[in-house]
């Protein structure tokens, strides 16, 4: 069976899953990569953005792209989804046109086939939900689409998927299988590597639905990669994109908006929330996006608590700042400071993702936070700083004899003291260390061990 890897390798050929909504493209993607990587739900339009993973079959690695699908009629959002699917097909080496044998040929199937033929890329017609031989005869109805003979499969049960993958790898433009195997294995190993091994820092975009995360995501990566629409909950999957910046690469993860648990107990929204929380747990830094026209809500506060629990630093982005009335701005800033006080010194940036105003401040803030998160302070420098900090303001009834940094991500310091240190004094020590070593807004862990002479 195939294996999932990350991150995306631009040297690999690309296979695109195309077709109308709800024919089982995401189920087929999960079957090919061997895990539940795409959200699957019996609801049309669950996949809305291009979701890209790497897969492998018989030693040949390739990018596998799941698209939102074509709709022959619909609203503005439907048009954007169809446009995303067409962009994916334009970049494909092979297109799998997926149809549903239980429904038969539809107007959307005909429209999708027409568009795909226009691009002139190799196509294989995949007739899904052929769960047993009773439906084998029905697959020939799809010859009417004009894209070749049908390949019957059952994404749910795996029937026929091996034969389909055998066909795919024979038509992919692969000339050096050994090199691609090496690339695949190297990427797979990189999935578990930390930042010190060269993997780009992961930036998770989190926030309530409809605060502008996808618009900001598109602004940061320089193209319309995620579908942007004013319908809450448009983004359903977490999508990773590595962006090269002047200070090094960053891996952006655009996540689905998190709603209150009462609204996400089951179904698609539940899976999306789990996906977003997983992205946050694996992130090096979180970009918390808040709608400035609304201000910090109770849900924003809960999301910030999740960030704090994950132990990663945060940058707070007040989006739609230009749409906020001038007389309300001080109140909004006070509310953010009050409700998100436990994020400490996390920077608060005022931006407009739509116009781009203020977004140039985001990358420097992210790089500074990541650098501080990974920073290691030499023991000698740490103890000189502790001596100076204590000389300026000695602790009542105790003193810190020496300290060591035991870990990074975040910086973790163990202080050896002659007695108990009040919490207020530890906060003073923390502020002093931040100033001495430019630790910025990154979380700091302080551990105190008592004992020894004065």
N, C-alpha and C positions, 0 to 999 in steps of 0.2 A: 504494500500500500504506500501511497505517496506520503511525503513528510513536509510539514510547514517549516519555513525559515523566515528570518528577518535580518536586516532590513531589505528593501527592494533593491535588486541588482539591475542597473540600467543596461547591462550588457546582455541580459537574457531576452529571448523571444517572448512575445506577449500573446496570450490566448484570452479572448473576450467572450464572456457569456452575455448574449443579447436576446431580446425578445420582449413580448408584452409582460405586464406585471402578473405575478401570481401563477407562473407556469412552473416554478420550482428551480429557478436559477440559483438562489442562495442555498437550497438543499443540495444541489449538484456541486456547488463550490465546497460546501462542508464535506461532501463525500470524497471529492478529489484531494483536498488538503488533509483529510483524515481527522478533523476535529470540528467542533461547533464554532466556526470563526465568523460566520455571518448570521445575523438575526433572521430566524425563520418563524413566520406566523401566518395563519390562514387569513390574511388581510391584504388586499391589493395595495401595492405601493409601499411595502415595508422598506425595501431598499431604495434609497433616493439618491445617494451619491455613488461615485465609482469607488468600490472597495477592492484593494489590490493586495494579494498575498503571493508568496512564492510557493511552487509545488514542484514535485519531481516524479518522473515515471521511467523506469528501466534505465536509470542513469542520466536522463535528460531533464534539466531544470528549466522552468519557465515561469513567467509572471502570469497569474490568473486574475482576471478583472471581472468583478460582478457589477453589472450596471443596473440602473433603476428601471429600465424598460421603456418601451414606446407606448404612447396612448394616442389613439386616432382622434380623440376629441377630449376636451377637458379645459381646465382653467390655466392660469399663468404658471402655477407650480408644475402641472403636467408638462407644459411646454419646456420648462427648464430641465425637468428630468429627462425628457426625450433628447434635448440638446446635449446633455451630459453623455447619454448613451452613444450619440453620433460621434462625439469627440473621441470616445474610447475606441469605436470601430475604426476611425480614421488612423489610429496609431497601432492597430492590431496586425499581427502576422497571421493569425487564424481566428475566425469567428465561429462560435458555436451558436447557431440560432435555435433556441429552446422553445418548444411548443408543448401543448398539453393534449394528450390523446383522449382524455375524458371529455374535453370540450369540443374538439374538432377545429377546423380552420376558421379564424375570425378576421374581422377587418384589421385589427391591430397586427395580427400575424402577417397579413398581406402587405401592410404598410412597412413593417420592419424588414421583410424580405426585399421589398422594393428599394429601401434605403441602402441596405447592405450590398445589394447587387451593384448599386451605383459606385461604391468605393472600389470594387474589383478585387477584394481580398479573398483568399481561400475560405470557403464556408463549408461547414458540416451541419446538416439538419438533424437536431437531436430531439426525438419525440419522447418526452418524459411521461412518467406515471404508467408505463407499460409493465405493470406489476406481475403479470402472468401471461401465458400463451393465448388466453382468450382474447386479448386485445391486439395481438400481432397483426391481424388483417387490417385493422383500422389505421395503421401507420401510413398506408399507401395513399390515403386521402390527401396527405400533405405534399405530395408530388406537385400539387397545384401551385405551391409557393415558388417553384422554379429555381430552387437552389440545390438540386441534386437528390440522391437517394436518402431515405430516412435511416437514422440510427436509433433503434429502440432501446431505451434505458429506463431504469427505476432508480432515481436518486435516493429514494427512501430505503430501498432494500439492497441497492448496489447492483442489481441485474443489468448486465450489458456495459457497465462503466469501464471495466478492464479492456474490453474490445475497443471502446471509444478512445480510451487513452492510448492504446497501441496505434490507432489510426492517427491521432494528433501528433505524436512524436515523430511519425514518419514524414510528415509534411512541414514540420517546423524547420526554419532556416538555421540548423545546427551543423557546424562544420568541425568543431573540436570538442567532442563529448568529454574527454578526459579533463580538459580545462574547465568546462562547465561544472563537472562533478566537484572539482577542487573549489570552485567559486561557491557552489552550493554548500559544501561542508564548512567552508570558512565563514559564510554568512550564518549558518546554523550555530556555530560556536560563538559568533558575535552576539547572539541573542542573550546569552547569559553573562557576557563580559560587562564589567563596570566601566565607568568613565576613565579610570586610570589605564585601561587597556585600549583606549582609543575610540570607544563607542561614543557617538555624539550625545550630549545631554538631552534628556527627554523633557519636553515642556508640555504639560497637560493643560488644555484650556477647559476650565470648568465654570459653571454658572447656571442660573435658572434658564428655562426655555425663553427664547425670543429676546435675549438681551444683546444680541449682535455678535455672538461668538463666531459663527460661520463667516460673517462679513469681515470680522477682524482676521480670522484665519486666512481668508482669501487675500486680504491686504498684505499679510505678512509673507505669504509664499509667492505673491506676485501673479497669481492666476486664479480664475474662478474654479477652484477644485471642489469645493462643497456647494451644494445647492443653497441659495439664499432666498428666503421668502418670509413674509410677515405672518405666517401661520406658526404658532408655537409648536415646538417638537418636530420641526422639519428634519433635523439631523438625527438619525437613528443609530449609526455605527460610529465607532472610534476609528479614525483614519490617520495613519502615520505618514508624515512627509518630512524628509530631511531637507533643510534649507541651508545653503552655503552663505555665510555672512563674512564680513571683513575680519571678524574676530574668531572665526571657526564655525563649524557646522552645528546646527541645532535640529533636533527632531521634534516637530510639532505634532501633537495628538489632538485632533478636533473631536470632542466628545459630545454625546447627546446631552441635552439639558436635563438637570436633575429636578424632579418635582417632589412634592411632599409624599411620604410613604403611602398615605391613604389613597393617593391617585395613581400609584404604581405597584399595587399589590400583585398584579398578574399581567400576563400577556406581554406585548411588545415593549411597552414603557418599562416594565420590570426588568427585562433583559438589557435594555439600553442603560438603565441606571447602574446595573451590575457592571456593564462594560465601562462606564465612566469611572466608577469607583476603582475598578481594576487598573485603569489607566493612571489614576491618581496614585495608587499604591506603588506603581512601578516608575513614577516620575521622579526626576531630580529636582524639578521646580514646578510650581503651580501658578498659572495665570488666572486669577479669579476675576471674571468679567461681571460688572454690575451695571445696570441701567441707571445712568445718572438722573434721568427724568423721574425715576421712581425712588431712588435712594436705596440704602442698605435695608433689606427686609429681614424678617425672621429666618426665611429660607437661606438668604445669603449668609447669615450668621451660622446656620447649621453647616453650610458648605465649608465655611472657614474653619469650623471645628473639625471637619473631616481632614482638611489640609493640615491643621495642627497635629491631629492624631497620626497622620502619615509621616510626620517628622521632616517634611521637605520645606524649603523656603517658599515664600509667596511674593508675587507682585500683583497688586490690586489695580485693575483698570476700570475707571469710570467712563464707560462708553456713552455716546450721544451727548457729550458735555456741551456741544454747541447748540443743542436743542433745549438746554435748560435755561429758564429765565434767570437773569442776573440776580434778582432779589432773593432767589431761593438757594443760591450756591453755597452761602455760608452755612445754612441749616443742613444742606445735604452733606457737606464735608464734616460737620459736627456729628451727624448721625453715623457716618461711616467710621469715624474715629471712635465713637462710643460703642457701637455694636461689634466692631472688629478689633477691639483693644487687645485681645489675646494674641493677635498676629504680631504684636510688638511693633518693631520699626519697619515693617513691610512698606515699601514705597507705594504711594497712591498716585497714579498717572491719570491725567484728564485728557481724553482723546475723542476723536470721532472716526470710527472705522469706516464710515461711509465716505467722508471727504478726505480722510488720511491725516487730518490735523492732529498733531501730537503723537502720532504712531511712531515717529522716528526715535522717541525716547524709550520704546519698549525693548528693542534688542540690547542696547547698552545695559539697561536695568537687569535683564535676564542674565547676561554674561557676568555681570558683577556678582549677582546672587549665586550663580553656579560656582564661580571661582571661590567665593567665600565658603560655600558648602563643602568644597573639597580641600580647603586650606589646612595645612599642617604647620603648627607653630613649633620652632625649635625649643627644646627644653630650657636652654640657657636664656633665650629671649623671653620666654614665658615667665621664668622666675624673676628676672630683672623687672618685668612689668608688674608682677605681683608685689614686689618690694616697693616700687614707686607708688602704686595705688594705695597700699596700706599706709605708707608714710604720710600721704595726703589726708587720709581719714582712717585711723586705726579702728579695729573692731572692738566692741565693748567686752572685755573679759576674756579674749582669746586672740590668737593670731594664726595666720597661714604660714606654716613652716616652709613648704615648697609645693609645687604642682607639676603635673605631667599631662600631656594630651594623649589619651588612650585610643581615640578613634576619630575618623572623619565621617562626613555624610550623616549627620551634621558634626561639626567639631565638638568633641566631648572631653572635658577636663576633669581630672581627679585632683582635688585639693586635700592636702594633709595638714590638719589643723590641730592646735593644742586643746581646743574645746569646741563647744557648739557655736555655730555661726547663725545669727538671726537671718530670716528670709530677706529682710530689707537690705542687710549687708551683702548677701549673695547677689542681689540685683545690682547693687553698687559695683561689686567686683565684675559682674557680667558687662555692665556699661563700660567700665574701664578697659576690659579686654577688647571689646568691640572697637573702641577708639584707638587703642594701641596698635591693633593688627588689621584695621579696616575690614572687619567682619560683616559690616553692613547689616542687612535684614535677616541673615541666615539664622535659623534656630541654633541655640547653644545649650548643651547639656552640662550641668555642673554636679559633680559628686563629691561629697565631703567625707573624709575618714578622720576620726578624732583619735587622740592619744599622743604620748610623747611629752617632753618637757617644754617649758615656756620659753 
